[in-house]
Amino acid sequence: MEFNHKPVLLEECIIGLNIKPEGIYVDGTMGGAGHSKKIIEKLSSTGKLIGIDRDIQALETAKERLQDYQNVTYIHGNHDDIKTILEDLKINGVDGILLDLGVSSYQIDEKQRGFSYIQDSPLDMRMDQTQNLSAYEVINTYREEELIHIIYEYGEEKFSRQIAKEICKQRQNKKIETTGQLVEIIKQAIPFYDKNAGHPAKRTFQAIRIEVNDEIRPLKNTIKQAIECLKPKGRLCVITFHSLEDRAVKMAYIEANRKM
């Protein structure tokens, strides 16, 4: 499948970054280079773009799309390690950083990645295919109390106890290996659901994905690190999609503002 991902808030991010032609910029979630292409187009030959992504396939796509530009450095890594990554590159400060948090539409649409509750596929949900922990391990090995906590905290699912209990009950008889199996278990666990409120598995799938990719826990520190990596008057742009991300980012901004 071709890596198609329309960058959200593209113009707003470019305006927010206030790009200097000779500056150094980091796209911490490079994806298919949607935002990166717009950034690099505004840089001169002396400017520099560092693209970071945990998804190797995304980086390969970005390399193809930006092959005409020589001033790009591609890093297979996690934006949570941005400070270490820049230190390894001997870069003391950057003029701007962009973080587009969450899962991409491409990752959801690619069946074998296991992010979607719409189509049946292996339980995976790893953004970084080289890591060990997948949705399969979470669903089949986590204790019931752990599952309750994850589904409630990361999915804000009020039926977290019923869902976790049903998962543990079903896996005693047979390993839960596919997204389709998990969806059916969730439907069995919820006594009723409002069809107008969306798919009954939506919140649980979000929770499992966040746990697999450790998306929330380090986020506050990531924002702190990113701010510390900026030069004076540097800009940090962060795109969030749900309340958990939004809350962590805002708290980091508030704390950073207090120290200024």
Number of C-alpha atoms within 10 A of each C-alpha: 7 8 19 17 14 14 17 12 11 15 12 10 23 17 10 15 19 14 21 15 16 14 17 23 29 26 23 26 27 28 30 28 27 17 23 27 16 14 24 23 11 15 19 13 12 10 17 23 24 22 25 26 23 23 21 18 17 23 22 16 18 22 18 11 15 17 10 9 14 11 16 19 13 16 17 18 18 16 27 20 16 20 20 13 18 16 12 10 11 9 13 13 19 24 22 26 25 26 21 21 19 19 20 20 14 18 22 17 17 16 16 16 18 27 29 22 21 16 17 17 19 19 24 23 28 24 23 19 15 10 11 9 16 21 26 21 15 19 21 17 14 14 13 18 12 13 25 20 17 22 25 19 14 22 21 17 21 14 17 24 19 15 25 26 17 19 23 19 13 15 14 10 8 9 15 22 18 18 25 19 18 23 21 12 20 23 16 14 19 17 9 9 11 8 8 6 8 10 14 20 22 17 20 26 24 22 21 24 25 22 22 21 20 12 18 19 14 12 20 19 15 21 24 17 18 24 22 16 22 19 14 11 10 20 19 20 16 16 16 15 11 10 11 17 20 15 15 19 21 13 13 18 15 10 12 14 9 7 6 5
